[in-house]
Amino acid sequence: MPEVDLLVLASSRKRGGRCIAGWDLTNERWLRPVSSRADGTLEQQHCSVNGVWPEVFDVVRIDIGAHRPSPYQSENYVISGTPWQLVRQHDPGDVSDLLEDLVEQDHWLLRNGDRRVQAAALRANPAPSSLVLVEPSSLSWRVETAPWGERQRKADFRIGGGGWYDWSVTDIPVYEQLRGLDDGNYPRDTVGIDEDSDVFLTISLSEAYQENDACYKLVAAVLET
């Protein structure tokens, strides 16, 4: 099976496991390794490196199997059973130039602030891509309780002089730091981000949720360099 080196740019919460995605350094493309589960969720047994989950800025060497795109996620490749290997752990500053090159501010996911995309529309016209890196010009956090009682942690951000986005955060370190906070708005340094740092967001489109047949735009990683 093909072997690739993947720069991890998301290692986020997904239904009891993780969604891992990043930049395939071997083929210069976005790639999301997925399991054989129907929703592709990775469990630790699928992808642990020396007993721990891969984290952002790790470069991991993996064997990938068949391309398994869905109408919502075109970058999905099924993993083989071969253990993942850690090639190196990058200092965030070492990859800042690469991240700048990957930024795509006019990606289709950003054309409006709606956090939801109807899955039926994507089944009719599949998404060309479901992963994008952005560099926000403004960033803050919001914790709120939805009408149905679920507590949500969101990133409020702008790109350039455009409109605001408020999308749910699945980045694990940021999510955990927002978990214990009361409903309200919080500045970006609430989660420990230095005001002088450059920040990038990995945006990911979810698979369709059975409850409402919709896909959601998510902030899957918050990358500080």
Protein Blocks (a to p, Z undefined) as FASTA:
>chain_A
ZZdddddfbdcdeehiacdddddfklopadddddfbfnlpacfklmpgehiacdehiacd
dddddddddfklmkbccddfbdcddfbdcdfklmmmmmmmmpcfkbfklmpmbfbdcfkl
mmmmccfbfcdcdddfbdcddddddfkopacddddddehjbdcdddddfbfklmmmmmmp
ccddddfklnopafkbccddddddddddfklopacdddfbccdZZ
